Amino acid sequence: MNGSKISVSKLVVIPSLITLGVTMLRLVGELNNWHPLFFSREAGGGGAIVGIVWLAFVFAVWFAVKLQRAGDVFSRSGKAIGLNLGALLLCIAGAVLMVFDMQFRFGLYQAAGILVVLAALWVMRMAWPAYWNIMIVYGLAARIPVIVVMYLAIMGDWGTHYDAPPPDVLFDDKMTEFVQAGLLPQLFIWVPFTVIICGLLGVITAAVLNRRKPGAAAV
């Protein structure tokens, strides 16, 4: 971790297991038709209360606090927040390009979107490398199980939000649906969402804590 005082694996393992548990709970709830307010089966999840997206914000702050207290934090808050905001703008632009035609077909726009999102992740890393390392590991740990569930759900027609196709979109076959509506969005929209958007909250939290320290470095 480039000199970081905190082990990434030790910090991420418990949050990752909790996130996996919520993913499994969500799947069981949908398969058993539990209340849609908590376990919506609509495409995209329908904003259901039980979901891992909410956990990402909580753990983003928790990771930031742990690093800040260990002294493994940026010295210039303004620069860190500015880089994170730049990464956020790039991330949004990349996501828009990826779904530009709303047909989830891989082409020029989607390829360009992936490149822009990767650039956004690179910019975010410059804001706070030690934090980025933790967030990218957690983001992948949270989303890889979802990718596996989506594959199984799409192939098996489970009737959950994991295999609900986007509205008015027809795919040539199930594998194409999995890659276009499952694999690529999870890797290049939801992982960056975790690292950059949720990470912004962590960077701001660390900046506030830095300012409270006696003799904190100037912004």
C-alpha positions as CSV (number, residue, x, y, z in Angstrom):
1,M,0.0,0.0,0.0
2,N,2.9,2.3,-0.7
3,G,3.9,2.9,2.9
4,S,0.4,3.0,4.3
5,K,0.2,2.1,8.0
6,I,-3.1,0.1,7.6
7,S,-3.5,-3.2,5.8
8,V,-6.1,-3.0,3.0
9,S,-7.2,-6.7,3.5
10,K,-7.7,-6.4,7.2
11,L,-9.7,-3.1,6.8
12,V,-11.9,-4.3,4.0
13,V,-12.6,-7.9,4.9
14,I,-15.4,-7.3,7.5
15,P,-17.2,-4.6,5.4
16,S,-17.0,-6.9,2.4
17,L,-18.6,-9.8,4.3
18,I,-21.3,-7.6,5.5
19,T,-22.0,-6.3,2.0
20,L,-22.0,-9.9,0.7
21,G,-24.6,-10.8,3.4
22,V,-26.8,-7.9,2.3
23,T,-26.5,-9.0,-1.3
24,M,-27.6,-12.6,-0.3
25,L,-30.5,-11.2,1.8
26,R,-31.6,-9.1,-1.1
27,L,-31.6,-12.1,-3.4
28,V,-33.5,-14.3,-0.9
29,G,-36.1,-11.5,-0.4
30,E,-36.7,-11.1,-4.1
31,L,-36.9,-14.8,-4.8
32,N,-39.5,-15.1,-2.0
33,N,-41.5,-12.1,-3.1
34,W,-41.0,-10.2,0.1
35,H,-42.3,-6.6,0.4
36,P,-41.1,-4.6,-2.6
37,L,-40.4,-1.6,-0.5
38,F,-37.4,-3.5,0.9
39,F,-36.9,-6.1,-1.9
40,S,-38.0,-4.5,-5.2
41,R,-37.7,-6.7,-8.3
42,E,-37.9,-3.8,-10.8
43,A,-35.1,-3.2,-13.2
44,G,-32.4,-1.2,-11.5
45,G,-33.6,-2.2,-8.0
46,G,-36.4,0.3,-7.7
47,G,-34.7,2.1,-4.9
48,A,-35.3,-0.8,-2.5
49,I,-34.3,-0.2,1.1
50,V,-32.3,-3.4,1.4
51,G,-29.3,-2.9,-1.0
52,I,-25.6,-2.5,-0.9
53,V,-25.5,0.9,-2.5
54,W,-26.3,2.5,0.9
55,L,-23.6,0.6,2.6
56,A,-21.0,2.1,0.3
57,F,-21.5,5.5,1.7
58,V,-21.2,4.2,5.3
59,F,-18.1,2.3,4.7
60,A,-16.5,5.1,2.6
61,V,-16.7,7.3,5.7
62,W,-15.5,4.6,8.0
63,F,-12.5,3.8,5.8
64,A,-11.6,7.5,5.7
65,V,-11.8,7.9,9.5
66,K,-9.6,4.9,10.1
67,L,-6.9,6.2,7.7
68,Q,-7.1,9.8,9.0
69,R,-6.7,8.6,12.6
70,A,-3.7,6.5,11.5
71,G,-2.1,9.6,10.1
72,D,-2.3,8.2,6.5
73,V,-4.1,11.2,5.0
74,F,-3.5,14.1,2.5
75,S,-2.0,17.4,3.8
76,R,-3.8,19.7,1.4
77,S,-7.6,19.3,1.7
78,G,-8.5,21.8,-1.0
79,K,-6.4,19.9,-3.6
80,A,-7.8,16.5,-2.5
81,I,-11.4,17.6,-2.7
82,G,-10.7,19.4,-6.0
83,L,-9.3,16.3,-7.6
84,N,-12.2,14.2,-6.3
85,L,-14.7,16.7,-7.8
86,G,-12.8,16.5,-11.1
87,A,-13.0,12.7,-11.0
88,L,-16.7,13.0,-10.2
89,L,-17.4,15.1,-13.3
90,L,-15.4,12.7,-15.5
91,C,-17.2,9.7,-13.9
92,I,-20.6,11.3,-14.7
93,A,-19.5,12.0,-18.3
94,G,-18.3,8.5,-18.8
95,A,-21.5,7.0,-17.4
96,V,-23.6,9.1,-19.8
97,L,-21.5,8.0,-22.7
98,M,-21.9,4.3,-21.7
99,V,-25.7,4.5,-21.9
100,F,-25.9,7.2,-24.5
101,D,-28.1,5.4,-26.9
102,M,-30.0,3.6,-24.1
103,Q,-29.8,0.3,-26.0
104,F,-26.9,-1.1,-24.1
105,R,-25.0,-2.0,-27.3
106,F,-21.2,-2.0,-27.2
107,G,-19.9,0.5,-29.6
108,L,-17.9,3.7,-29.9
109,Y,-19.9,5.6,-27.2
110,Q,-19.6,2.8,-24.7
111,A,-15.9,2.3,-25.4
112,A,-15.3,6.0,-25.0
113,G,-17.3,6.0,-21.8
114,I,-15.2,3.2,-20.3
115,L,-12.0,5.1,-21.1
116,V,-13.4,8.3,-19.5
117,V,-14.4,6.3,-16.4
118,L,-10.9,4.8,-16.1
119,A,-9.5,8.3,-16.4
120,A,-11.8,9.4,-13.6
121,L,-10.5,6.6,-11.4
122,W,-6.9,7.7,-12.1
123,V,-7.7,11.3,-11.1
124,M,-9.4,10.1,-7.9
125,R,-6.3,8.1,-7.0
126,M,-4.2,11.3,-7.1
127,A,-6.5,12.8,-4.5
128,W,-5.6,10.2,-1.8
129,P,-3.7,7.1,-2.9
130,A,-4.0,5.1,0.3
131,Y,-7.8,5.7,0.5
132,W,-8.2,4.9,-3.2
133,N,-6.5,1.5,-2.7
134,I,-9.0,0.6,0.0
135,M,-12.0,1.9,-1.9
136,I,-11.2,0.1,-5.2
137,V,-10.7,-3.2,-3.3
138,Y,-13.9,-2.7,-1.4
139,G,-15.8,-1.7,-4.6
140,L,-14.6,-4.9,-6.4
141,A,-15.4,-7.0,-3.4
142,A,-18.9,-5.6,-3.2
143,R,-19.7,-5.9,-6.9
144,I,-18.0,-9.2,-8.0
145,P,-20.6,-11.2,-6.1
146,V,-23.4,-9.1,-7.7
147,I,-21.9,-10.0,-11.1
148,V,-22.0,-13.7,-10.3
149,V,-25.6,-13.4,-9.1
150,M,-26.6,-11.5,-12.2
151,Y,-25.1,-14.1,-14.4
152,L,-27.0,-16.9,-12.7
153,A,-30.2,-14.9,-12.5
154,I,-30.1,-14.0,-16.2
155,M,-29.3,-17.5,-17.4
156,G,-31.9,-19.0,-15.1
157,D,-34.7,-16.3,-15.5
158,W,-35.1,-15.9,-11.8
159,G,-37.5,-13.0,-12.0
160,T,-35.4,-10.7,-9.8
161,H,-34.1,-7.2,-10.3
162,Y,-30.8,-8.9,-11.1
163,D,-32.2,-10.3,-14.3
164,A,-34.8,-7.6,-15.1
165,P,-33.8,-6.1,-18.5
166,P,-33.7,-2.3,-19.0
167,P,-37.1,-1.0,-20.3
168,D,-37.6,-1.2,-24.0
169,V,-34.3,-3.0,-24.6
170,L,-34.0,-6.3,-26.4
171,F,-30.9,-8.4,-26.4
172,D,-29.8,-11.0,-29.0
173,D,-29.1,-13.6,-26.3
174,K,-28.7,-14.1,-22.6
175,M,-24.9,-13.8,-22.7
176,T,-25.1,-10.4,-24.5
177,E,-27.6,-9.3,-21.9
178,F,-25.3,-10.3,-19.1
179,V,-22.3,-8.5,-20.6
180,Q,-24.1,-5.4,-21.6
181,A,-26.6,-5.0,-18.7
182,G,-24.7,-6.7,-16.0
183,L,-20.9,-7.1,-16.3
184,L,-20.0,-3.7,-17.9
185,P,-22.3,-1.5,-15.7
186,Q,-21.1,-3.2,-12.5
187,L,-17.5,-2.8,-13.4
188,F,-17.5,0.6,-15.0
189,I,-20.5,2.4,-13.4
190,W,-21.1,0.9,-9.9
191,V,-17.4,0.3,-8.9
192,P,-16.5,3.9,-9.9
193,F,-19.7,5.0,-8.1
194,T,-18.4,3.4,-5.0
195,V,-14.8,4.7,-5.3
196,I,-15.5,8.2,-6.6
197,I,-19.0,9.3,-5.5
198,C,-19.0,7.6,-2.1
199,G,-15.3,8.3,-1.8
200,L,-16.0,12.1,-2.1
201,L,-17.9,11.8,1.2
202,G,-14.9,10.1,2.7
203,V,-12.5,12.7,1.5
204,I,-14.7,15.5,2.8
205,T,-14.9,13.7,6.2
206,A,-11.1,13.4,6.4
207,A,-10.7,17.1,5.4
208,V,-13.0,18.1,8.3
209,L,-11.2,15.9,10.7
210,N,-7.8,17.4,9.5
211,R,-9.0,20.9,10.2
212,R,-9.9,19.9,13.8
213,K,-6.3,18.7,14.5
214,P,-4.1,21.1,16.3
215,G,-1.5,22.6,13.9
216,A,-3.3,21.1,10.8
217,A,-1.7,21.9,7.5
218,A,-3.1,24.8,5.6
219,V,-5.5,24.1,2.7
